């Protein structure tokens, strides 16, 4: 549901300000799925996805993943945790 009091915002200025070379950022960009692709997927799974999720998924930021570079924050080795 798209709540009437929730404003859409442009995330790019926030990402530009806080995501520097210490981070890796991955997102769909120009490869984001089309609305038609999403609707076909919904037909396959048998239900509709939430509108906010669909709106985000078809945007250039869909599928966003941000991680600090391993040199700055090493990942634990197997069985270390």
Order of alpha helices (4+ residues) and beta strands (2+ residues): alpha-beta-alpha-alpha-beta
